[in-house]
Structure formats: C-alpha cells, structure tokens
C-alpha cells in the first residue's frame, strides 16, 4: 500500500509539491487529444466520452487507508453505502475508524465529497477542469469500493467526469427514458436498468457522462474512483433564493391605512382598498433588473456550503510582514474559497467586493488562476490592494504561497 496522503489543502500553495508537473496532465492529454471547443460542441451535455489514460500514472494518489482517515474527520462529508439482502443501506459520517475497518469483503462503497478541500492534490486536480466556468464547478468526490461495490444504477442531474484511481471498475450506461426509482430506497436507484454499453476502466482512464444518463459502476477489484462534479441549480431553488435575496434588500416605508373606511356588507370580506394597496405595494417592491440578478448570482454561487468554515491564521503576520511575504512568494486562494466576477463586480465566499478600476485586473487574475505571482501583488498594485488582500488573509480566505 502507498503511504496515506493526509495534508490539508489549505496548508499548501496553490500547486502543491508533487511527483509530476502540469505538463504530465495537460489539457490535451486530459481530453484525449480533443480540443476544448470540440468537446464542448460534441459531448458536453450531450453524449458520453471515454478517454483512455487521460491521467497516466494516476492510480496511486490515494488508498483505502487515506480515504478512511478522511471519512473519520469532523470536517468531511462521508457516506457509506451497503447492499444487504437486496436492500440499500446508507449511513452518513463522520465515521468511527473501527466501523470502516470491519466492513465485509464486498458489496459496499465509501464516498467522501469535497476532497478538494481536504487534500492539496485533489484541489490541484479539480482545477485541471477549469475549461468549464468556475460558477459550474462543484467539488471532487472520491470513493473506495471492494469487489461488487457501488451505489446501484442511477442517474445524476449534473455533468460528471469519472476518473479511475487504484483498481478496476466496470461502468454500464443506458439511454433509457424510464427513470423510475425504487420506492423507499435512500438513494435514487433505478427500478429498471437496461445496459446499452459498458467499459472497464483501468487506473488513469476517465469517463465523461452528461446529465440524466442512466449509469452503474461496479468495482471489479478494490478500487478508487474520483468524481469531478458540476453544479446545476434547480429552477425552483434559484427562484426561491432570489426571492429571499430581494426580501433582504427591502426597505419600504409606510404602512396600510384607510382613513376613508366605509362599512361593508360582509365583515369577513377582504376590502377592495386593501387588495389594491397590497397589489400596488408588491409590484413596486418586486422590481429587479439584470444587475440585481448578477449581484444575486455572484453571492449565491460563491457562498460556501453549510459545513465549510475557514481557519484564520493562528498567529497572523503584520501587514508589513504579509506584504514582504507576498512580494517574495506570491499568494494563493484557500482551497475552500470561491471567487467569481461579472463585469466590474467581484464576489468572494458569498460577499460582494467593491474594487476600484486599478484593482480590477489583478482581482480578475486572482479569480481565474486562484493565485498571484510575486510581481502581481506587490507595492505596484497600491496600498488599497494590499489592504484588501491582507483583510482576506486575516479571514483565512488566502495565504502567502511560501
């Protein structure tokens, strides 16, 4: 077994020490020689794509012991799926180590979401997929399964890249329209699954699947699978959250009054004047434009998930020491930070950032690359920029790269 990799993603620089270089896993290799334009036109959201050796030499990045250790941490999102007597059983972590050590030899799967927040290698890998907008990129999930293990035939509402780590797994897909799920099951397991095509993946192989495509992965040996998932907010979720956003912005003066009230025939009937007033008031309040929606999306899409929290530096550097450090080594966003922008508006971890015109090019570089080189965050950018970066450093959102 390889030595477990347990080192917090936020404790490393943006591109951690590793026995490989970016060139080893170039975009050209990742997509099997296909251009991004062709992949997006022919496959994204449309049809699956199998790429052999998309990440050559990838198999030993993580093992069962490493994933078990992560699944037992309080800050991880772990799930254990078992099949016993034809029934699917689901447990949520964090787990007791003994529980995971005494599992049977087959027919179960341990899954840990958000591994990109826990391991620098995982964060680095997730951002190999930056040819998709960051607003769509969700997280990297890793699973371990012994022979026969999986989560059953199912479909996802989002795009996913499935990367084979250690071992081998068979993936079966179906273009069936019947997506009826088993009643009472804790997961959305398909009641009727018809296999149209299947592949066996070896370490380094990768399978892309579009949304709503029925599929089933079964471990042939002890195996690890790394899943790069993408956000696909539901329409009702977006509308509901936007209405909450509008409510938080409401500052309406006045209240209902009826100085010319007249006695009405039915005491229980809602007065016409009250109805007219409510209609007029609501119409006046429920007005928005594209700028309001962009502001909402920036805050909503960059908002950390409920279980995510940031660690401010235990002994923060002074502003002077911080400035010297980033001038020498540059800086990087914490793996848990999400930074987006639209036009001149910037958003970091759910908050809108007001930035002067001179700061905007640097902030766009930080949002796109997730790091700044020494020359990009020094005195040339001005005291206003350094003060903002230092504020984020104190909150744990970024750190000097050295």
C-alpha positions, 0 to 999 in steps of 0.5 A: 500500500502507498503511504496515506496522503493526509495534508490539508489543502489549505496548508499548501500553495496553490500547486502543491509539491508533487511527483509530476508537473502540469505538463504530465496532465495537460489539457490535451492529454486530459481530453484525449487529444480533443480540443476544448471547443470540440468537446464542448460542441460534441459531448458536453451535455450531450453524449458520453466520452471515454478517454483512455489514460487521460491521467497516466500514472494516476492510480496511486494518489490515494488508498483505502487507508487515506480515504478512511482517515478522511471519512473519520474527520469532523470536517468531511462529508462521508457516506457509506453505502451497503447492499444487504439482502437486496436492500440499500443501506446508507449511513452518513459520517463522520465515521468511527475508524473501527466501523470502516475497518470491519466492513465485509469483503464486498458489496459496499462503497465509501464516498467522501465529497469535497476532497478538494478541500481536504487534500492539496492534490485533489484541489490541484486536480479539480482545477485541471477542469477549469475549461468549464466556468468556475460558477459550474464547478462543484467539488471532487468526490472520491470513493473506495469500493471492494469487489461488487461495490457501488451505489446501484444504477442511477442517474445524476442531474449534473455533468460528471467526469469519472476518473479511475484511481487504484483498481478496476471498475466496470461502468454500464450506461443506458439511454433509457427514458424510464427513470423510475426509482425504487420506492423507499430506497435512500438513494435514487436507484433505478427500478429498471436498468437496461445496459446499452454499453459498458467499459472497464476502466483501468487506473488513469482512464476517465469517463465523461457522462452528461446529465440524466444518463442512466449509469452503474459502476461496479468495482471489479477489484478494490478500487478508487474512483474520483468524481469531478462534479458540476453544479446545476441549480434547480429552477425552483431553488434559484427562484426561491433564493432570489426571492429571499435575496430581494426580501433582504434588500427591502426597505419600504416605508409606510404602512396600510391605512384607510382613513376613508373606511366605509362599512361593508356588507360582509365583515369577513370580506377582504376590502377592495382598498386593501387588495389594491394597496397590497397589489400596488405595494408588491409590484413596486417592491418586486422590481429587479433588473439584470444587475440585481440578478448578477449581484444575486448570482455572484453571492449565491454561487460563491457562498460556501456550503453549510459545513465549510468554515475557514481557519484564520491564521493562528498567529497572523503576520503584520501587514508589513510582514504579509506584504514582504511575504507576498512580494517574495512568494506570491499568494494563493486562494484557500482551497475552500474559497470561491471567487467569481466576477461579472463585469466590474463586480467581484464576489468572494465566499458569498460577499460582494467586493467593491474594487476600484478600476486599478484593482480590477485586473489583478482581482480578475487574475486572482479569480481565474488562476486562484493565485498571484505571482510575486510581481502581481501583488506587490507595492505596484498594485497600491496600498488599497490592494494590499489592504484588501488582500491582507483583510482576506488573509486575516479571514483565512480566505488566502495565504502567502504561497511560501 
